[in-house]
Amino acid sequence: MNDQKGSDLVRYQTDGKVGIITVNRPEKLNAISPALMHAWWDRFREADRDPAVSVVVLRSEGRSFCVGFDISGAPPADGHRAYGDDALSKHAMLAEGLDFMLTPWYMAKPVIASVQGHAVGGGCEIAMFCDITIAADDAVFGEPEIRFSDPGPGLVMPWIIGYKRARELAYFGDLIDAEAALRMGMVNRVVPTAELREATLAYARRMALIAPEALAAAKLGINRGADAAGFRSAMMAGLDVVAPVYAAATEAGREFRERAAKDGLKAALTWRRRQFEQ
């Protein structure tokens, strides 16, 4: 492999015609802080511009792929906007996050997500926005943020697994294991956790045997069809619908935040999860 580049938060390296983006915030389960988001975004752009590669692998260090956006109050990244609590600020914040998550979907090159442990919230959405998802057998997927009144904003799940299944997961915030995700079509294949990295890289190397022009054309053709069917309009409509909820004070959301402030975020998440374990 070639030398790694990029910030310590998100690294980029190449293996032949495969570009590898590695998210590196394992102590926080790769929760997306503002600084991490912008570093990750930069590596997406770098990989897409790299003329030496035709396929991109997205993976993470540690025991979880990504637990979504950091809701612990991390400060804004240097030189980037700090958002307020009013409705317009919440919409702008969510729009930026959605723009980031859509990046692998609209990159010219295929992106393969390599997922272990938790892929929840924004982490689950990013895995779905990637072209291919390979999951370790310990992976779990879902969007539990609706339980504290923060749905979306990347409402891509219905496009991937269908409306009935997406409604059930979106309304309850339940998590599913890798085999269930495979049956639903959320992931392409499941491999033993210990073999995830090598299995993903072998898959990517095989894909990289295809001419890069053909891969790019195939991806663009699929995306053009999705956009013609309303995909991008649906993503923007979803953003506009859910953004006001982030600026609202719901009973469930208020109690969750009060508990998080008093007892810590982990305790608040545990309290809310136990309400659904019946």
Secondary structure by P-SEA (a helix, b strand, c coil): cccccccccbbbbbcccbbbbbbccccccccccaaaaaaaaaaaaaaaacccccbbbbbccccccccccccccccccccbbbbcccaaaaaaaaaaaaaaaaccccccbbbbbbccccccaaaaaaaaaccbbbbcccbbbbbccccccccccccccccccccaaaaaaaaccccccaaaaaaaccccccccccaaaaaaaaaaaaaacccaaaaaaaaaaaaaaaaaacaaaaaaaaaaaaccccccccaaaaaaaaaaaaccaaaaaaaaaaaacc
